[in-house]
Amino acid sequence: MSLLPYALTRPLLFGLDPETAHELTLDNIARFQHSPLSCLWSESRIDDPVMVAGLRFPNRVGLAAGLDKNARCIDGLSAMGFGFVEVGTVTPKGQPGNPRPRMFRIPERNALINRLGFNNEGLIAFVTNVQKARFRSKGGPSPMLLGLNIGKNAATPIEQATSDYLTCLDGVYPHADYVTVNISSPNTKNLRSLQSDEALDALLGAVMERRELLAQRYGKQAPVFLKIAPDLDEMQIGVIAATLLRYGSDTAGQPNQRLGVIATNTTLSRDAVAGLAHAEEAGGLSGAPVLAASNRVIRLLRGALGEGFPIIGVGGVLSGDDAVSKVRAGADLVQIYTGLIYKGSALVREAAQALKEAR
């Protein structure tokens, strides 16, 4: 259990602008993650190992990408009890993202709106930070796993997006346990169009071909996960599932553990927050209002993909019961992000314990 209960620090953080609070928190984690002060937020990790996509996860609760875009805080985040942590999204070149203000809390719904726009320092700085992380050298039989999330630069025409993804894949693959291809952020113009039939087929075909070359070059099998949006109808989900099966199955039609899917990113819907302050701000809505939409996509994906195809569920996890609902919908693993902002690191242990008990 962390020595500093989050209930004491949350009012201070929530008294600040959301992005200021975000930056202050990350700055302090980065500064103190290798010092005794890391005990202020540390949680003991629940031991609940599971094999997914050919990888052994120490437990089924991970951190979703977006919190630590520049991979500065991997060791500090690992101390919160996660079975896996995903950092990024990184783009080939550094970019400032969208103008501020670009993060907004909706505390009445345990929700957050952001339109950050893949703000990050670029691939070189990102990989340098990843290489500094010490979590793999701490010993023990079950090290935390690391996911690296990649995207395209805002200035890159959507027709040339594949080039950005391949550049990032080349850079991160040697250091990743798995790589996430983010085509679902609503904050980069036209990015979600990559979820359509022909565009997705072309992108995923190029990514998986490059992944095979990298696997041979580095002698390691790091699976690729495709991160999709919750704002998809059943037909669109069917198209995505068919494409995933085409590139993620062996000749016998069985999942080959090279490819998985993360469902879901943030939503553009405002139905659950209508009439509240900031509800009409542009950007992606995360937190409790996304739970049902995310679970709907997970259920449809599991039905279309069948058993054994790796699915990570994310969106709206603010309790152990929420985490269990994702697995019951069909997810193998669960990620949190906004829940960490509202509930603190104790949520990681609560969710992992609930999933262990629900087996």
N, C-alpha and C positions, 0 to 999 in steps of 0.2 A: 504494500500500500504506500502511495506517495506520502511524503512527510508534510506537504502543503496541500490541504484539501482544496479542491477546485472551487468549492462554494465560497471560499474566502477571496480568491483572485478574480473570479468571473465578474463581480460588480465593478472592479477596477478596470478590467479590460473592456467591459461593455459601456463604460463611461467614455471610452475613446472612439474615434472614427474606426470603423471595422478594419480598414486596410492598415491604419496605424497600429491597431492592436495586433493584427496579424504579423506585421513586420517586427514589432517589439518582441513578441513571443518567439519568433524564429531567431531573431538576433540573440536572445538570451539562451535558447537551446543550443545554438551553434557555439556560443561563447563558453558554456558550462558543461557541454555534453561529455567531456573527458575529465571532469573534475568531480569531487565528492558532492557538489551541489546538484548533480543529476538526480540525486535521491529525492529532490523536491517533487519530481513528476514521475519517478519510476514506479512500475507495477510489476509484480512477479508474473511470469508468463505461465498461462495454463498449458499443460502438456496434453495435447490431443492430436497426435500426428495423423496425417492423411496423405495419400498419394493422389495427385491430380496432375494431368499433363506430363506424366513421367517425372514429376518432382515431388520430393517429400516435404510437405509443409508442417512445421512444428505444431501449429493449430490453424483453425480455419478463419481467423479474423485478421484482416489486413487494413492498411491505410490506403485510401484511394489517392490517385495523383491529384495535383493541384495545390496541395498544402505547401510542399517543399519543391518549388519549381526548379531550383538551381542545385538540388542535391547537397545542400549545406549541412543538413541536420540528420543524416541517416543514423548515426550512432545514438543520438539523443532520442530519436523516435523509436529505435529498436528497444530502448529501455522501458517503453510503455507497455510491453507485453505482447506486441504484435507477432503473429506468425510470419507475416511478410509485410513489406513496406514498398509502395510504389511512388517514385518521384518523377518530376517533370510536370507538364509537358515541355520538352526541349525542342527547339527548332535549329536549323543549321546555323543561322546567324542570330546574334542577339537582337532583341527588339523591345521597345518600351511598352507595348500593349496599347490599350485604349486610354483615352484621357480620364483623369480622375474628376470627381468621385466615380468609383466603379465597383464598389462592394456595399451592400445594404442589408442590414438585419431586419427580419420580421419576427421578433421574439414571441408574438402571440401565437405563432404557428411553428415555432422552433425551425425557422427557415432562413435562407440566405439567398440573395440575388447577387450574382457577379457578372461583370462583363470585362474581365481582366484582359482577355485577348492574347493568351500565350505570351505574357511578358516574361522574359528570361534573358540570361546573359549569353546564350549561345552554346553550341555543342562543345567547343574546346573547354570552356570554363566548367561546364556540366561534367564532362568526363574527368577533368582534373579533380573536382570535388568528390566524385564517386571513388576515385582511386585513393583518396585520403581516408575513406571510411575504414574503421577497424573492426566492425562487428564480426567479420569472418575469422579474425585472428584471436577471438576471445576463448576459443576452445569449446569443448562440449560436443555431444553427439548430434545435436539438432540446431544448427545455426539458423537464424532468421533468413528468409529468402528476400531477394531484391528484384523488384520490377522497374524497368526504365521505360518511360512513356514518351513517344515521339510524335511530332506534328510537322506542319508546314509553316513557313514564314507568311505573314500577311501579304507581303509584296509579291510573292510568287503566284503567277497566274494559276488558276485551278487546273488548267490543262497541263501544267508542268509540276503538279503536286507530287507525282510519283518520284521525281528526282530528289525532292527534299526528304521524302520518307526513306529512300535508299541511302542518302548521305547520312542521315541520322542512324539508320540501322547499322551501317558499316562502323560508325563510331561507338555505339553503345554495346553492340553484341558481345564483345569479349568480356564485358564487365557485368552482364545481366544474367540473372537466373531465368527471367522471361522478359520479353519486349512487348509493350502495348502500342498498337497503332491507333491513334486517336483521330477518328474521322467524324466525331459527333459533337464537338464543342459548338455552341450556337454563336460564339463571339468572334469567329474568323469567317469573313465573308465567303459564302458558297461552300464552306467545308462540308456541310451535311449532304451536299449533292453527291459526294463520293460514296454515299450509302446506296445509291441507285444501281440498277442491274449492271449495265455495261461498265460504268466507272469503277464499281467495286470489283468486278471481275478482272479488269485490267490492273488495278492497284494491287489486289491480293495476289494475283498471278506473279507480278514482278517481285513483290515482297517475299513470297514463299520461295521463288527461284533463287533470290539472293540469299535467303536464310540457309538454303541447302549448301550453297558455296561457302558461306561463313562457318557452318557447322563442320564442314570438312577442313577448312583452314585452321580453325581453333580447336578442333577435337572435342567439341562440347555441343550438347543438344539443348538449346534455349528455345522453348516454344514461343510462338507469337500469339498474342491475344488481340482481337479486334474490339474496340470500344464503340458501342452504338448508343443511339438516343432513345428516350422513352416515347417520343412523339412519332411513333410509327404505327401504321395500321397493320392488320393481320396479313394483308397481301405483301406489304413491304417486308415484314418480318420473314415471311415465307421465302422471298427472293434472297434475303441475306442468309437465311439458313441453308438454302440450296447451294449458294456460293461457298459457304463455310464447309459444307459436306464435300463439295467438289475438290477443295484443296486440303481438307483435313481428314480424309479417309484413305485407307489403304485399298489395294486392288480388290479385297474381299468386302469392301464397304464398311469396315470397322474403323472407329476413331484411331488415328495414328499418333496422337499425343503431340503433334507438332503445332497444332492450331487450336485456339479456344476463343471464347467471346466474353466480353465484360458488358453486363447489362445492369444499369444504364448510366448515361451522363445526365446532365441537368435538363429540365423541361422548360419549354416556352409557355406552357399553360399557366394561367393565373387564376383558375377557377377556385382553388382552395384558399387563396389569399385576397380575393376581390374585396375592395373597399378599405383595405388596411394601408397604413403608411408605407410608401415605397413599392407597393404592389405593381404599379405600372411602369417601374423602371425597366429599361431594356436589359436583356441578359438572360442567363440561365438560372432557374429557381432550383434550389436544392434543399434538403432537409425533409422533415416529416411529410410534407405534401406530396413527395415523390414516391413514397413507399408503395402505394397501390399500383401506380402506373409502372413502376419498375418491376414489381412482382408479376404484373400481367405479361410484360415482355418476356420475363424469365419462363413463365409457364408455357407461353407459345413457342419459345425457342426449344425448351426441353421436349415438347411434343413433336416438333419438327426435326430436331437433331437426334432424338433417341437417347438411350442410356449410354453413358461413357464419354460423351462429348463434353469437354471441360467448359463449365460456365462459372464465372465469378459474378455474384449479385451485389449491386451497390445502389444506394438511393433510399434515404429515409430511415436508416437504422439509428434509433435513439434509445434502444433498450435491448435486453436479451431476447425478449419475445419477438421484436422486430427482426433480429438476426435469424431466429429460428424460422420465421415466416419465409425468409428468402430461401432457405434450404428446403423447406416443404414445397415451395413453388418450383424447385428444380435446380437451385444453385449448388455447386460443390463447395465454394468458398464465399466469404462475405467481406466486403470492404466498408469502411466508414470514413467520413470526412466532416460534414456539418455536425454530426452527432458529437464529434470530439470538441467542437467549438462550444456547444451548448452543455455538454455533460462532463467534459474532461477525460483524463486518461483512465479513470475507473470504469468507463464504458467498455474499454477494450477487454478487461478481465470479465466484466459482467456478460458480455456477448460471447466470449470464448467459453465460459463456464456453462452458459445456457445451451450452447451448441453441443458441448461434450455430454451434458445430461440428456439431451434430446436424441442421442444416437440410438 
